[in-house]
Structure formats: C-alpha cells, structure tokens
Amino acid sequence: MKDANSIIDSFANLKVLVAGDVLLDRFHYGAVERISPEAPVPVFRPVRLVEAPGGAGNTALNLASLGCKVRLVGRTGKDSRGARLETLFRAEKKIAAGFLRQADCPTIAKTRLVSSGNHILRVDEERIVPLSDKDAANVVKTVKRHIEACDIVVLSDYAKGFLTPACTRRIIAAAAKCGKMVVVDPKGKDYGKYAGATLVKPNLKEFSEATGKTFNPASEDFRPGLIRAARDFLKETGIGSLLITLGEQGMLYVPSENPVAGAKYLPTRTKEVFDVSGAGDTVIAALAAALAAGAPMADAMQIANAAAGVVVSKVGTATVAAAELKAALTDAAGDPLRKVLPVDALKRELARLKRSGKKIGFTNGCFDCCHLGHLTSLKAAKRLCDILVVGVNTDAWIRKHKGKGRPVQDEATRLALLASLEYVDYVVPFGEETALPLVKKLRPQVIAKEGYALADWPEGRFVESIGGAAVALKRVEGYSTTAIVERLAKQ
C-alpha cells in the first residue's frame, strides 16, 4: 500500500453518519490482594473509574479520533447514565450526537472490574426495548435529514432494540437512494434486515451463528469452506459483501459478485493483546473511513487490520488516532519512525500506558551530533523508567540558539537516529523556547537530564510538583556537540 498516509490524511475531509445502539462503558480499575473469608471469591478494591461511550458511541469516537466529522444517531434513557453519555459527547468537537430519549428504556451500561490488566467480572445493566414504529419513523426522518451531507453510513447493531428490522431496512433504503455506501457491524441471526448494505462485518462466531454452520480454523478446508458459505449466504440475504473477522487468523472479504475469485484474505499481525473491548468498533470505523476515502478493499482491510492491532494493545474501550494508525502501518515495514509522534497523539498514548501501569520517563536535547555522552545519558534515563520519551529541539530553535552552521544534521535525521535506538521508546519534536510546555502536556513520572540543579530546572520542579522524580544525570566529560563542531572546523 503505497499511499496509506494520503488515505489517512483524507479522513479529515470525511463526514460519516453512525446509527445504532449507544452504551455506557465503565471500567473500575483496582487491586485484588486477598480472597474473601465469606466465599472463595477475590476481594476487589476499586481505585479508579473510567467511563466512555460504548457500542455505536465507541464507533463514533474511533471515527472522530481518525479525523472524521461524525453525526451520531442513537437512543438513551431519561436517566443519569444517559445524562453522563450526553456529557461525554459534548466534549467531542468532531461528533454531533442526537439521541432519542425514552423513559421506559434505561440507558444500557456495561461495567468491568479490571485488576492487573485482567478482567475479573462484567456487570451488564440493560433492558431490551425494541423501537416502536412511531419512534423508528422519527429516527429514519433524522437520518434522512443528514444522509445527503455524509460520505458513508455506519450501522452499529448491538441487538439492544434500536436497529429493528424495519428501522434498519428504511435507513439502508434511504442511503441507497442517495448513492451512499452502508457498512454494518451486525448482531443476531436475522441478516435479512441488512439486505442492500454495501458490506456487513461479522466475526467468525457471529457468522457461524447466522449460518448455522461450524468452521474449524485448523482444517485445511477452513478458508475455502468459509468462502463457499459466504457465497451462499450473500445470495440468500441480498447483502453486497462480507468481511469476516477471524481473530488471530486475520480477516476474509467475500463479495457477492465473483465470490471465489474476488475473495481476499489478510492475516493478522502478531500483537501483544491487553484488551479486546471495542476492537470490533475500531475495525468497522477504520474500514468505513478508508472506503469512504476511496481506498480499494485490499487497502481498506490493511488499514482496518492495523487499527485493530493498535487498539487491542490498549486497556479499556479505546480508540486509535490517525497518527497512531500511520505509525502502525509504518511499523509493519519495520520503520523506526513509528516511534516519532506528534505531541497530541503521544499524550494519548502515554495516558494509555500509564493506565496499564507503565512508568513514563522524559529527557530532551538537540542531539545534533549524537555522541557517547548522549548515548550514556539516554541509557541512564531508560533505567529509571519503563517508557522513555525524548524531546528534540527543532531546526529553527537550534539555528536561533546555537548560531551559524547549526544544526549539523537536520531535524528528520536527528529524529530518525534517536528512534533507531532500542532504549528510546518515543521521540517528539518541539519548537518552544524550553521543554516546559511539552513536559506539562506529557506529565512524565520521571524526568532526567545532565548538569541541571533543581533550582535552575523548571521542568524538573514541575515533575516533582505532580508527584514525580527529577534526576540529574552524571555528565560524561570530554564530549559535546559544540566541541566536535569546533574540532571539525579546524581540520
């Protein structure tokens, strides 16, 4: 895929309509340190509560995180959970959320208890109330009002009563009338209600339940058998195409036209999995954005696959940013520049790493001519933390402060060299006068640098003020970029 970055950059120009079941996801993070004396069950001590939109809400968040503008249509109850969801969405500038509020339909919530990265228990609070014909007509009316302005329609069906067969068919018909693609994240056994959709994305378990057939991933006939079953299923349901996600086996695309010759298989990339919560929402969001941007199906699959790889490495219901997606696709080619992130994407990534228990460290400098002093300091800084972030002064800053002939190596070169070092985890350029604004955004738990007394080190004082540690590293004498440049000038 040669133009992945241009495809991802074009997401910022897209408008996506999402309709479906909106949920409230709650994650209680805490500790389990003993077994109850009352029964052989763990005693959970809650430490922190994180709340986020789930279901169609998480799909909308993923699209917004990728850069798209999103119109979300869903339903909440007239309750505190519904009010909480509305508050969460008001903070999302790229999402315009409109909810049908029903007193007899409590807002659905899923609460997970998580300790040491492991889910201990999930509590579902829900009552399934199918949308009435009158309410369905109002929902379709809302959808029709916005469908002309959108580039693609995403239906996020969690079988919670919002996307009834009648409502779903009318939305798909309205999209078809306007020439808009419809992609569906399905649920249940009635796939006939998705007739006319451009693409439907079941996972293997959902496809097995919908077809009444079992598929053995270890069988030699696994993929051919899936393709045959998909071919018959597409003919039976009137769906345009299927993308069957296969977990660690990857994903399989089967179109209704030339299903055997047109089938495309993409293996998944090995990834450390922390949490699969909401991964399906990420896949449908990335796939829809790529298709709306005009990407061929093979490229859209790669983009969706990379997005899933990013999100399963995060804890909780998570999203993937455009910069992270670019980095993940670069990572597939083994490029160290995947470590170079803009500050906003890095801030989100570090927040995720902190939630998973990682200690974040920070250091900064010009790193113009990387020498033994730099390497020694970087290795020492890495020993103080789990994740080391290196802030790098821009070319403009160096020209201003270091004088004629500097920098010797341009910004892109310096970033690439630092990213190539195994003890550097992330690299971020900054152009401010000092690193303090960057440190305030990233909020590391450890900051380390050569030759600074705390009284003259505002970045160090800030880190200490938020409960972190400021460490003055020992300087390796006899090494400096200025001395190297002066020596070269004399030769």
N, C-alpha and C positions, 0 to 999 in steps of 0.2 A: 504494500500500500504506500504509494509514493507521496500522496498529498494529504495525509492524515491531519496534519496541522491546519491546512486550509479548510478542510471539512469542519474541524472542531472550532476554528475561528468563526465560521459562518453561523454557528449556533446562536450567536448574539443577535442575528437578524431574524430569528425564527419566532413565530407565535404558535403556541401549542395549546389546544383545548383538552383538558383532562376531566373526565366524568367518572364517578364511581364511589365506592364505599370509603368514607373517611373515618379513620380510627384515631384514638389517642394511645400512643405507645409510652409506657412508663418503665423505667429501669431503676430499680433500687440496688445500688452498689453497696456492698458491705462485706462483713467478715464472718466466717464460720470457724469458731475456735473450740467448740465442745459439742457433745451430744446431750440432748435433753434428758434429765433424770426421770421425766414423766413418760417418755416413749422413745424408742430407738430412732429419733429423728434429729437432724442437725439444728442447732440454735443459731439463727441468723441475726446479726447485729447490723442494722442499716446505718450507713454512713452518709450516703449522698443519693438524692433523687434527681433523675434526668427525665424530662418529658419532651416528646417530639411527636409531630403528626405521623401517623402510620397509614397503611393502605394507600388509597389514591392520594392522600396527603403527602406521603413519602415519595410517590412517583412525581408529584408536582415539585417537591423540594429538589429532587435529583435533576429534573429538567432545568429548574432555576439555577442550580449550582453549576450546571454545564453552560449557562449563559442565556438560555431561552427565556422569553416572556411567556407567562403561563396564565391561562384562565381556568380556574378550578370550579367545578360544579359538583356539589355533594349534599350530604344531609347530616344534621346533628340533632340532638335532643335539646329541649329547653332546660338545661341543667348546668352544673358547674363544670363538668367535663367539656361540654360544648362551648361554654364561655372561655375555657382555657385554650381550646383549639383556635377559636377566633383571635385570642390574644397572640398566640404563636404566629398566626398567619399575618397579623397586622405588622409584624416586624420584618416580613419578607417583601422587599420592594418589587421583586420581579413577579410576584404572584398576586393576582386579583381573585380572591376567593368569594364565592357566593353560595350560601348554604340554605337549604330548605330546613326550617326548624320545626320539629314536631314534638309536642309534649308527650305523646304516647310512645315515642321511640327513643329510649335513653341512648345517649352517645356511647358508642362501644369503646371499651378500654381493654388493653392487654398489658398486664403488669408482670414484669420479670424480676426475680431475685437473682442477683449475679454476685458471685464471690470468686476471687482469683481468676477472673475471666471465664468462669463456668456458670452456665445457667442451672440454678438449683430447682426453681419452680416457676411456672407461669400461671397467672390467675386471669381468666377471661371474664369480663363483665359485659354481657350482651343479651339482648332480646331481639330476635329477628322479626321485623315488622315489614312485610312487603309493601312497596309503594302502591298507593291506591291509583286507580285510573285517572282521577282528577289531579293528583299530585304529579303523576307521570306526565300528564299533558302540560303542566306548568314547567316541569323540568325540560321537556323537549322544546317548549317555547323559548326557554332561556338559552338552550344550546343553539337553536336556530338563529337567535339574535347575534351570536358571536361566531358562528361557524364560518361565515364568509371571510372574516378577517384572519382566520387561523391557517396554518400551513399543514397541519395534520391533527387528527383526533386520536386520543388515547383513552381506552375504556379499561378501568382498573376494577375488576369484578372480584370481590371477596365473598360473594354469596351471602351478604348481610341484608338483602332485601331492596337495595336501591336500584340496581340494574335488573329489573324484572324483564321477562321475555318481551313484553310489549314495549317497554321503555327502550330497551336495547335495540330492537328492530327499527324503531322510529328514528333513533339517533343515527344508526348506520344508513338508513334510507335518506335522511337529511344530508349526511355527508356525501353520499353518492351523488345526490342531485347537484351538489356544489363542486363535484370533482375532487373531493378531499380523501386522502388515504385514511383508513381506520386500522389501528393496531390494538389488539386486545390481550390483556393479561386475564386468562379465564379462570373459572371455578365451577365445580359441579359437573353433571353429566349431560346437561342439555346444551350441546354446542349448536343446535339448530338455530338458536336465537342469535348466533353470530354470523348467520348467512349474509354474504355480501361484504364482510370485513376483508380488508386487504391482507391482513396477517393475524394469526392467533398464536400465542406463545404459551403452550402448556409445558410443565415439566414432565418427566417420564412417568411419575406416579399419576399425575392428572390425566395424561394421555392414556395410560393403561386403564384407569377407571372409566374414562369416557368411551373407550372402545370395547371394554370387557375382555381385553387380551393381556397376557403377561409377556414380558420381554426380559430375556436373560442377558445382561451385558457381557457375560463370559462366553456366550455362544458365538460360534463363527457366523451364524445367520443373524446376529443381532441387528446390524445396520440394514442389511437387505430386508429383513423382516419388518423393521420399523418403516422403511420406505414403502413397502407393499401395503402395510396397514394404514399409513398416512394417505397413500393414493386413494384407497377405498373410502377412507373417512372424509377426505376432501370432496369426493364425488357425492357422498351421502349428505353432507351438511351444507354444501354451497359456499364454503369458505375459500378465499383466494389462495392462501398458502399457510403452512405451519412452520413454526420454528420450535422444535422440541429441545428444551434444555435438559442435559443429561448429567448434571453434577460434575463429578470428576472426569466423566467421559467426554465432556465438551458439549457441543450443540449440533443439531441436524436441521437443515432447512429443506422443506419439500414443497414445491409449487404445484398448483392444480394442473397447469399446463406442462407437459413433459415431465411428470414427477420423478421418473427414474433418471433420465439424462440430466434434468435440471437440479437434482438434489445436490446440496453442498454440506460437507461435514467439516467442522472445525474443532480440533482437540483443545482442551483447556490447558493453560499453562500452570505448572506446579506453583502453588502459593500457600504460604502459611495462613491457615484459617483461624481467625479469632472468633468470628460471629457471623452467621448467615442471615441474621434478622434483616429483612427488607432487601435481600440481594436480588430477588425477582423484580422488585420495583426499579432497581438500578438498571437491570438489563433492559426492561421494556422502555425506560426513559432514554437510555443511550441509543438503543436501536431506533426508536421513533425519531429522535433528533437527527441521527445520521441519514435515515431515509428521507426525512423532510429536507435535508440539506442536499439531496441528490446523489448520495453515495450509492454505488452498486451494492447489492445484497452481500456479496463476499466481504466488502469493506465494512459495511454496517455490522456484520457479525463480529469482525475483528474488534471493532470499537466497543461493541456491547460486551464481548468477552473480556477485554482489557478493563472495562469499567467494573465488571463483576469481580475481577481479581483484586482491584483496589479496595472495594467496599467490604469484602469478606475478611480483609486484614484489619478492619476497624471493629471496635467494640460498640454494640448497640445498633439501633436503627440509624444508618449513616448515609451520607451522600458522597458523590465524587465530583470534584471541581474540574473545570476544563484543563487547568494546568496539570493536575494530577493525572488526568487521562492522557495528555500528551506525554508526560513522563513515563507512564506505564507502557505506552506504545513504543517509546524510545528504549525503555528497559528491555523490551522483547528483543531488541537488536544488540543488547549488551552495552549501550552507550552510557558512560558515566555521567553525562549531562542530565540524566534523570534526577540527579541529586540537586540540581540547580532549580530553585523555585522562587517565584515572586513572593513578596512578604505576606500577602493575604492568604495565599494557598498554604504557605509554610506555617502561618499562625494556626490555621485549622488542623493541619497535620500534627503539629506539636500538641495541640489540645487533645487530640485523639490519643497520642502516645502517652501523655500524662495520665489520661483516664485508665490506660492499660498498665499503669504502674512504672513507666519508664522515667528516669531522671534525665532532664534536659540540661545540657551544658552549652556555653556560648563563649566564643572568643572572636576577635576581629583584627583586621590589619589590611595593609596594602598588598603584601605578598607579591611584590614586583619581581624580584629575582629570588625565587624560593631557594633557601639555603639551609644548612644544618641547624641554625638557630630556630628557624621556622618549624622545621620537622620535629625538633626536640620539644618545642613548646606545644605543638599540636598533639603529639603523643602523650605528653604530660596532662594536657587538658582532657583528652579522651579517657584517661584513667580515672578521672573524677566523676564521670557520668556514664549513662547508657547511650545517649544520643548526643553527638557533638555537632553543633551548628557553627559555621564560620561565616561571619560578616565580612564582606570585601568592599573596600572603597572603590568608587567608580573612577574611570579615567579622568573625568572632569575634576573631581576632588583632588586627585594626585597632581594634575597639571597646576592647579591653583596653589597647592601647599608644598610641593616638592621641587618646583622650578623647571628650568629648561631641560629638555631631554627625557623627562619623566612623563608617563611611565615607560620603562624599557619594554615591557610586554603589555599588550593591550588587555582590556577587561575580559574579553572572551577567552583569551589564552589563560589568564590567571584563574578564572572560574573553572575551566576545564582541567587544569593541572591539580587544583585543590580537590575537585570532585573525583579525581582518579586515585586519591589516597584512601587506603582502606580504613583508616581511623577517622575519616571525615564522613559524616552521615548526610549533612545538608549544607549547601552553600547559598548565600543570598547576597546580592549586591545592594549597596546603599549609598546615597549621594548626599545625605545630611552632613552638617559640619562635624557632629560627633555621632557615636553609635547609640547615644541615649534614647532617641525616639524609637529606634529599632528594638532596643532591649525592652522598652516599655510595652511594645506591641507583642513581642515573643514571650516575655516573662519567664526566662530560664530559671532553673533552680540553682544553677552554679554558673558563675562567670569567672574566667581565668585569663590572665594576661601578664606579660613580662613587665617588670620595672615600675609598677604603679603603687604608690602609697594610697591607702583608702581615702585620705583627706583630699587627694587630687584626682579621685576616680569616681565621678558621679554615677557611672554605670554600675560600679561595684556597690556604691551606697544604696542605689535603688534596689538591686537584687537582695541585699541584706534587709531592706525595709519590707520586702514581701516574704521574708522568712527563708531566703536562700543564703548561699555562701559565696563570698568573693575571695578568690585565691590568687595571690601574687606569685607568678611562676618564676623560678630561678633562671636568670639570663645565662646563655652560653656565650662567654666572652670571645671577642675576636671575629664576630660575624655580624654584618649589617649590610643592607642593600646599598646604602649610600657609599660605604667603603668599597664595595665591589664595583660600583659605577665609576668611582674616582680612580680606582686601580686600572680599569679598562681604558679610561680616558687618557691615562699616561702612557699606555703601550703604543 
